[in-house]
Amino acid sequence: MTPGDADGPAIRLVRASIGYGDVPVVQGVDLHVARGEAVAVLGSNGSGKTTLVRGVLGLAAVLGGHVEVLGRPVGDRRVRGRVGYVPQRHTVSGAVPATVREVVSVGRLARLGVLRRPGAADRAAVTEAVAAVGLADRLTEPVAALSGGQQRRVLVARALAAEPELLVMDEPTAGVDAASQDALAEVLAAVAATGTTLVVVTHELGALAGVLTRGVVADHGCIAYDGPLAGAGAVVTGLGGGHHHADRHGPTGGLAPPAPGLRGGGR
């Protein structure tokens, strides 16, 4: 941990506008996530929830305001190895065969840097991450041989291998069965118990409702609710669920203006 950045929040957005190119999708948002919190970011397709988190990860442009992660400006190289990310996709199989160990080992690269070769501590971190997601007996198997739910857990292990202080997940339960969702919930509960900050983007909580404690509801690029998770569901239902898709791949169809009465503020 870098001296001087241990006391601030895990995530801090001040009047932040985030988007693609020069077009904002999220506008004027204030948001603080404290160290060790377990937060659900909720909202319909196109609400801005994914863009909000992509801005925190440095994957979408910060067009205005301020975004800080683990006490440093977003994109700071000193933070890169301290943030784990599980992207929004269902599987990790591809054209090139790879074992579970090989895929999860990629998670150590940010910690290693360019010159250092993996050592005993890196190999141990990979083994522990695979065990944490319940796949210790599959370490040497090709990921293509695993079920979709197991492949999602491999992605989680890849993120955990970096021993992150902040773990961000985008729709981790999408497309997997109830048993896999339950297994993931157990993993995340154990991760949260270690003090790791969790931020989970999702349109449905499912099994994760018992792990996450705070809900942030995005709507039309603003924050409509920020508080206890128990109150978030009613807000999502009350918003009615929009169907535009500017949030998924950038502003392809034009973003509707913020709904009347909604602010880009936090609590």
VODORO-807035 format. One record per residue (C-alpha): chain; residue number from 0; x, y, z. Coordinates in steps of 0.1 Angstrom, whole numbers, plus 2048, in hexadecimal, padded with zeros to 3 digits. Example, Ala and Ser with C-alpha at 12.3 -4.5 7.8 and 13.67 -1.06 7.14 Angstrom:
BEGIN
{A 0 {87B 7D3 84E}}
{A 1 {889 7F5 847}}
This chain:
BEGIN
{A 0 {800 800 800}}
{A 1 {80D 822 7F7}}
{A 2 {813 839 815}}
{A 3 {7FA 854 819}}
{A 4 {7DD 844 806}}
{A 5 {7D0 82B 820}}
{A 6 {7B8 842 832}}
{A 7 {7A2 84E 816}}
{A 8 {784 83C 807}}
{A 9 {789 820 7EE}}
{A 10 {776 834 7D4}}
{A 11 {76F 859 7D3}}
{A 12 {75C 86B 7B7}}
{A 13 {756 890 7B9}}
{A 14 {73F 89F 79F}}
{A 15 {74C 885 787}}
{A 16 {742 882 763}}
{A 17 {74B 862 751}}
{A 18 {746 857 72D}}
{A 19 {754 84E 70C}}
{A 20 {766 865 6F4}}
{A 21 {759 887 6FF}}
{A 22 {735 87C 706}}
{A 23 {72D 878 72B}}
{A 24 {717 85A 736}}
{A 25 {71B 861 75C}}
{A 26 {718 885 766}}
{A 27 {721 898 785}}
{A 28 {722 87A 79D}}
{A 29 {72E 87C 7C1}}
{A 30 {736 85A 7D0}}
{A 31 {74B 84D 7ED}}
{A 32 {751 828 7F4}}
{A 33 {764 822 815}}
{A 34 {77E 808 819}}
{A 35 {76F 7E6 820}}
{A 36 {74C 7EE 814}}
{A 37 {738 7D5 7FE}}
{A 38 {724 7E9 7E5}}
{A 39 {70B 7E0 7CA}}
{A 40 {708 7F8 7AD}}
{A 41 {6E6 7F2 79F}}
{A 42 {6D2 7FF 781}}
{A 43 {6C2 7F6 760}}
{A 44 {6D4 7F2 73F}}
{A 45 {6E0 815 735}}
{A 46 {6DD 823 758}}
{A 47 {702 82C 759}}
{A 48 {70C 812 773}}
{A 49 {726 800 75E}}
{A 50 {735 821 751}}
{A 51 {737 82E 775}}
{A 52 {74C 810 77F}}
{A 53 {760 810 75F}}
{A 54 {76A 834 767}}
{A 55 {777 828 789}}
{A 56 {78B 80D 777}}
{A 57 {79A 826 75E}}
{A 58 {787 814 741}}
{A 59 {771 832 73A}}
{A 60 {77B 856 737}}
{A 61 {777 86E 754}}
{A 62 {76A 88D 742}}
{A 63 {766 8A3 761}}
{A 64 {768 8A4 786}}
{A 65 {77F 88D 79A}}
{A 66 {782 867 79E}}
{A 67 {799 858 7B8}}
{A 68 {7A0 833 7BF}}
{A 69 {7B2 827 7DE}}
{A 70 {7BE 84B 7E5}}
{A 71 {7CC 851 7C3}}
{A 72 {7BF 861 7A3}}
{A 73 {7AF 847 78C}}
{A 74 {7C8 837 775}}
{A 75 {7E6 83C 78D}}
{A 76 {7FE 81F 787}}
{A 77 {804 81B 7AC}}
{A 78 {7E0 80F 7AF}}
{A 79 {7DE 7F8 792}}
{A 80 {7E9 7D8 7A4}}
{A 81 {7D2 7DF 7C1}}
{A 82 {7B1 7DE 7AF}}
{A 83 {7A1 7BD 7A3}}
{A 84 {788 7BD 787}}
{A 85 {770 7A2 77B}}
{A 86 {762 7AD 759}}
{A 87 {73F 7A8 74C}}
{A 88 {741 788 738}}
{A 89 {737 765 740}}
{A 90 {755 74F 737}}
{A 91 {77A 750 733}}
{A 92 {77E 735 719}}
{A 93 {78E 73F 6F8}}
{A 94 {7A1 732 6DA}}
{A 95 {7C1 72D 6ED}}
{A 96 {7BF 711 707}}
{A 97 {7C8 71C 72A}}
{A 98 {7C6 70B 74C}}
{A 99 {7B6 71A 76A}}
{A 100 {7D8 721 779}}
{A 101 {7E4 733 75A}}
{A 102 {7C5 749 758}}
{A 103 {7C6 752 77D}}
{A 104 {7EB 759 77B}}
{A 105 {7E4 776 764}}
{A 106 {7D5 787 783}}
{A 107 {7F8 78B 791}}
{A 108 {807 79E 774}}
{A 109 {7FD 7C0 782}}
{A 110 {80F 7B8 7A2}}
{A 111 {82E 7AB 790}}
{A 112 {835 7C8 779}}
{A 113 {849 7C4 759}}
{A 114 {86A 7B6 766}}
{A 115 {863 7A0 784}}
{A 116 {85D 77B 77D}}
{A 117 {842 768 792}}
{A 118 {850 75A 7B2}}
{A 119 {844 743 7CE}}
{A 120 {82D 75E 7DC}}
{A 121 {81C 763 7BA}}
{A 122 {817 73E 7B5}}
{A 123 {808 73B 7D8}}
{A 124 {7F1 759 7D2}}
{A 125 {7E4 748 7B2}}
{A 126 {7DE 727 7C4}}
{A 127 {7CC 738 7E1}}
{A 128 {7B6 74C 7CA}}
{A 129 {7AB 72C 7B7}}
{A 130 {7A4 71B 7D9}}
{A 131 {790 739 7E4}}
{A 132 {777 735 7C8}}
{A 133 {774 70F 7CE}}
{A 134 {787 703 7B0}}
{A 135 {7A7 6F6 7C0}}
{A 136 {7A1 6D4 7B0}}
{A 137 {79F 6E3 78E}}
{A 138 {7C0 6F7 78F}}
{A 139 {7D0 6E5 771}}
{A 140 {7B0 6E0 75C}}
{A 141 {7A9 6F4 73D}}
{A 142 {790 710 744}}
{A 143 {77D 704 725}}
{A 144 {774 6E5 738}}
{A 145 {762 6F8 753}}
{A 146 {73E 702 755}}
{A 147 {734 727 750}}
{A 148 {730 72C 775}}
{A 149 {752 71D 77C}}
{A 150 {762 733 762}}
{A 151 {753 752 773}}
{A 152 {763 746 793}}
{A 153 {784 743 780}}
{A 154 {781 768 777}}
{A 155 {77B 770 79B}}
{A 156 {79A 75C 7A5}}
{A 157 {7AE 76F 78B}}
{A 158 {7A4 790 79B}}
{A 159 {7AB 782 7BE}}
{A 160 {7CE 776 7B5}}
{A 161 {7D9 79B 7B4}}
{A 162 {7CF 79D 7D9}}
{A 163 {7BA 7BC 7D2}}
{A 164 {7B0 7D6 7EB}}
{A 165 {792 7DF 7D4}}
{A 166 {77F 7C4 7C1}}
{A 167 {767 7D0 7A5}}
{A 168 {750 7B7 794}}
{A 169 {739 7BE 777}}
{A 170 {71A 7A7 776}}
{A 171 {72B 78A 786}}
{A 172 {70C 774 789}}
{A 173 {6FE 77A 766}}
{A 174 {6F8 75A 753}}
{A 175 {702 742 76E}}
{A 176 {6EC 72A 781}}
{A 177 {6E1 72D 7A5}}
{A 178 {6FB 715 7B3}}
{A 179 {717 72A 7A3}}
{A 180 {708 74A 7B0}}
{A 181 {707 73B 7D3}}
{A 182 {72B 730 7D0}}
{A 183 {735 753 7C4}}
{A 184 {723 762 7E2}}
{A 185 {737 74D 7FA}}
{A 186 {757 758 7E9}}
{A 187 {74E 77D 7EB}}
{A 188 {744 77A 80F}}
{A 189 {766 76C 818}}
{A 190 {777 787 803}}
{A 191 {763 7A2 814}}
{A 192 {76C 794 836}}
{A 193 {791 79B 82F}}
{A 194 {789 7C0 82C}}
{A 195 {78A 7C1 806}}
{A 196 {773 7DC 7F7}}
{A 197 {759 7CD 7E0}}
{A 198 {746 7DF 7C4}}
{A 199 {72E 7CA 7B0}}
{A 200 {71C 7D7 792}}
{A 201 {6FB 7C3 78D}}
{A 202 {6D8 7C6 781}}
{A 203 {6CC 7AB 799}}
{A 204 {6DB 7A2 7BB}}
{A 205 {6D1 77D 7BE}}
{A 206 {6E8 76A 7D6}}
{A 207 {6FE 789 7DB}}
{A 208 {6E4 79B 7EF}}
{A 209 {6F2 78B 80F}}
{A 210 {715 798 808}}
{A 211 {710 7BC 7FC}}
{A 212 {704 7D5 815}}
{A 213 {701 7F6 803}}
{A 214 {6EE 7FE 7E3}}
{A 215 {6F6 819 7C9}}
{A 216 {6DB 81D 7AF}}
{A 217 {6E4 82D 78E}}
{A 218 {6CA 83D 777}}
{A 219 {6CF 852 758}}
{A 220 {6F4 858 761}}
{A 221 {6ED 864 784}}
{A 222 {6E9 854 7A6}}
{A 223 {6C5 84F 7B0}}
{A 224 {6CC 83E 7D1}}
{A 225 {6EA 838 7E8}}
{A 226 {6E3 826 809}}
{A 227 {6DC 804 819}}
{A 228 {6D7 7E8 801}}
{A 229 {6B5 7E0 80F}}
{A 230 {6A7 801 801}}
{A 231 {6B6 7FE 7DE}}
{A 232 {69E 7E5 7CF}}
{A 233 {680 7FC 7D3}}
{A 234 {693 818 7C2}}
{A 235 {69C 802 7A4}}
{A 236 {678 7F6 7A1}}
{A 237 {66B 819 7A4}}
{A 238 {681 825 788}}
{A 239 {670 80D 771}}
{A 240 {68F 800 75F}}
{A 241 {69B 813 740}}
{A 242 {6A4 800 720}}
{A 243 {6BD 817 70E}}
{A 244 {6E0 808 70C}}
{A 245 {6F8 825 70C}}
{A 246 {709 816 72A}}
{A 247 {713 7F5 71B}}
{A 248 {72B 800 6FF}}
{A 249 {72C 826 703}}
{A 250 {713 840 6F7}}
{A 251 {706 82F 6D7}}
{A 252 {6E3 83B 6D7}}
{A 253 {6E4 85B 6EB}}
{A 254 {6DF 85D 711}}
{A 255 {6BF 86A 71F}}
{A 256 {6C3 888 736}}
{A 257 {6C2 883 75C}}
{A 258 {69F 87D 769}}
{A 259 {690 89A 77B}}
{A 260 {699 89C 7A0}}
{A 261 {6B7 885 79E}}
{A 262 {6D9 891 7A8}}
{A 263 {6FB 884 7A1}}
{A 264 {702 884 7C6}}
{A 265 {709 868 7DE}}
{A 266 {6F6 866 7FE}}
